[in-house]
Amino acid sequence: METHLIVSKQGRELIEYESAVPLDRVLKEATFHYADDDFMAPVASGSFRFDAMVIVPCTMKTLSAVANGYADTLISRAAEVTLKEGRKLILVPREMPLSLVDLNNMVRAKQAGAVIMPASPGFYNKPKTIDDLVNNVVSRILDQAGIDNELIQRWGEPAKKKSTLPSSGHKIVR
Ligand SMILES: Cc1cc2nc3c(=O)[nH]c(=O)nc-3n(C[C@H](O)[C@H](O)[C@H](O)COP(=O)(O)O)c2cc1C
């Protein structure tokens, strides 16, 4: 599978601040990556074919840009392209509480065809690590994008003998 990654200017700083994962390592995971002001990138054009776009996490600022067609970054331009070409756009907002402006922008984006799925993990799997919570959200996003994955124990499926989940070892204290 080919992936095209765009990390916003602020996102580049927050990856290192919040996750302690070096930005270079994140960028290397993608087949191609671009700066958020690189409007010459293939994904800026509807003639470049791709199946789906995920914005994760989607800040309230980027949500606003997407909902209102204000394509001043490569991320918001690629999202605009995804919508106009009738492809799947998945927005994963991460914010609380939500203002009426945010809620209205979510409605606008949904009406335009986007899928809105807040980063809100399930707890029925009894998560033990931060990775369990993250994998739960990531698995649901991949499902929406039509990408097969076995990141989580699905409700109603027999328990897997051995966990295939990656773990950083961070425990949740109960
Ligand atoms: C430590 C930190 C955490 C942030 N977390 C969020 C967040 O969870 N949700 C959000 O909408 N904005 C958050 N922001 C604010 C955004 O980073 C800011 O609105 C930025 O302009 C978004 O730009 P971008 O959408 O191009 O990445 C955070 C900022 C900082 C410094």
The ligand as an ORCA input file, in Angstrom:
! r2SCAN-3c Opt
* xyz 0 1
  C       0.694     21.207     23.288
  C      -0.399     21.599     22.316
  C      -1.459     20.729     22.143
  C      -2.511     21.067     21.277
  N      -3.541     20.178     21.150
  C      -4.585     20.501     20.329
  C      -5.671     19.603     20.189
  O      -5.701     18.525     20.789
  N      -6.694     19.962     19.391
  C      -6.698     21.155     18.698
  O      -7.665     21.414     17.971
  N      -5.657     22.017     18.802
  C      -4.607     21.734     19.601
  N      -3.562     22.615     19.733
  C      -3.599     23.875     18.985
  C      -3.101     23.696     17.543
  O      -1.785     23.182     17.560
  C      -3.156     25.045     16.796
  O      -4.508     25.444     16.634
  C      -2.487     24.982     15.433
  O      -2.646     26.253     14.786
  C      -3.066     23.911     14.549
  O      -2.405     23.921     13.304
  P      -2.512     22.693     12.294
  O      -3.963     22.329     12.196
  O      -1.989     23.269     10.990
  O      -1.658     21.590     12.843
  C      -2.491     22.297     20.569
  C      -1.396     23.152     20.741
  C      -0.377     22.814     21.617
  C       0.798     23.767     21.776
*
